[in-house]
Amino acid sequence: MQPSHDHQKSGDDWKGDCAVLPPLEPSSLDPDQLVLPWSDTGHPATWDEVEKVFGGSAHRRSRLLLARSRLEGIHAEGIPLLAVWINGSFVTDCDDPRDIDLLVLIDGLALRSAWNSLGGSSRAAERIHTLRNERWEPGGTKQRHLTDFNYVIYYPRDPVTEDEVDLWHGNWSRLRLPSPKPGEQGRLVEDAKGFVEVRWSP
């Protein structure tokens, strides 16, 4: 699904009847890529809205289903999820995105309150440490996976948290342009696209 340079194809084709997410739009840097418009925050949406807008094929739905299953499993352990950022080719017009990229924001204050249910502070810290290494679904590898999870322990008004979140926002707002040379990666441009933020509710 490639937009033409005369923009006869528009992001409205991807909006569905979602009332929150903006339509994808041709990038001003590369009109062959439909992306979410850049924003200084993630574009808010519910998981159902993400499924409605970006789950238009069996290929895409399989990745959404697996991502949701993983998130529900983390929640079932007693780890409090605050929000999920969704990025990458999955939130563009790419027909067959290889995977779905998620940044999982864990509620740091609620996590402290949940230490007892997780076996105490040491066991909770150990679980968070192992969780950070579980980027892909069981059986997934760096080369072959359907879901790619990263994690941030979020504390409000905490400078370290703010720096970490700002770093992710900057990285996930970048757009890679096509390379003029075959076999080489194109350059990355800052503040060139947006991503989705889902406030988690099981």
N, C-alpha and C positions, 0 to 999 in steps of 0.2 A: 504494500500500500504506500505508494510514493506520491507526494504532492507535486504538481507541475509548477514550473516557474511562473506561470501566469496566475497561480493561486486559485485556479478553478476548484481545487480541493481545499477545504477549509477545516479548521479544528472543530467546527460545529458538528461534523460527522462523528466526532468522538464524544460529544457532550451527552448524548442520550437525553434523558429527562431529569438529570441531576440538577438540583437547584443551587448547589454550593460551588462545586468545582468549575473554574473557568474553562472555556473550550481551549483545546490545543491550538496553537497558532504557528505559522511558518516562522522559523528563526530568521531574524534580520541578518544574521551572519551566514546562514546556510539555508536557503528557502526549501531545500529538499528534506529538511527535518522539521516535523511538527512537534512542538514542545509546549509545556506549560509556561506561561509568562513568568519572568523572574519576579520574586517577591522577597521582602526582607524577613519573612516568616514562611513556614510551610503552608501550603494551601489546605485549609481544614476540610475534612470530609469524614463520613462514617465509613466503616468497612463495607456496608451494603452499597454505598455510593461508589466506592472503588470497584467493587465487583460489577456494578451496573455499567460504569464507564469503561473500565479496562479489562473486563472479563468476557469479551465478545467472541472468544473462540475456545475450543476444548483445550488447546495448547496453553492459553493464558489461564483458564479456569483451573487447570491442574496445578499450576504454581501458586495461585491464590489459595486453593484448598489446602495445599501442603503448608504454606506459610501460616495460615490460620490455625491449622492443627498444631503446629509447633508452638505458636503463641498460647494457645489454650493449654497445652501441656506445661509450659512455664508457669502460667497463672495457677494451674491446679497444684503445683508444688508449693504454692504460698508466696511466690515472688511477685510483689505488687508492680504491675505494669502501668505506666503513666501515659505513654504515647508511643506511636510507631511512625517513623518517617519512611516513606516509600520513594525510591529513586531509580535511576538507571533507565535503560531502554524500555522497561516495563511501563513507564508513565510517559511514553512517546507513542508515535503511530507505528512503531515497529510491529510487523505482522507476527513474528515468531521470536520474541525476546528469549535469550538463552536461559535467563534466570530472573528472579525478583530480588532486588536489593532492599534490605530493611535495616534501619537503625532503631534499636529497641531502647527506649528510655525507661529505666527502672526508677520508681519513686523511692529515693533514698531515705526520706523521713519515715515513710510507711514500712520500708524494709527494716529499719531499726526496731519498729514496733512488732515486726513479725519474726524477730530472731528466735524466740522461744519455739514457735511452730516449726522453725527450720533446724532445731536442734542446738540452739545457742549461737552466740556471735561467731565463734570459731568455725562451726559447721556452716553457718551462713556465708562467711567470707570464703570458705573453701568451695562452696557450691557456686558462688558468683565467679570465682577464679576459673573453675572448670567450664562454666557457662560461656565465658568470654572466648574459650577455645572451641566452642561448638558452633562454628560459623555455618556449616552446611548440615543438611539433613543426614540422618544415619545412612551410611554408605556413600555419601557424597564426597567428592574430592575437589581440589582446587581446579582441576581441568574439567571435571564432570559433576555438576550439581544443578539443582533446580531453585534452591533458596540460599541466600547469602545474608546471614545475620551478623550485625555488630551491635555493641552494647555501650550505653552510658548510664552510670548511676547519677541520677539527677537530684541535686539539692538546690532549692530556690535561693537566690541572692548569694550564691557561693562563687567567688571569683574563679576557682579552678573549674567548676562545672561550666560557668559561662564561657571560659576560654575553650573548653572542649566542644561545647555545642557550637560556638562560633566557627571553630575549625571545620566541623562537619558541615555546617551551613555553607561555608565557603567552598569546600570540596564538592558538595552536591549541587552547587549552583553553576558549576563549570560545564561547558559544552565542548566536546572534541570535534574539530572541523575536519573535513576530508583532507587527506594528504595529497599534494600534487604529484608525489612520487609513489608508484606502486610498491606495496610491501612495507611502507613506512607509516607510522602513526601520525595523524595530524596534530596540530597544536591545540592546547586547551585554552579556552577563553573564560575569564572570570565573569560572574554575574550575568550569565547568558540564558539561564532557564530556571524553572521552578521545580518543586517537588511537593509531595502530598504528606500531610500530617493527619494521622488518625488518632483521636483520643480514645484510648482503649476502654472498652466495656465488654465483658465476657457475655 
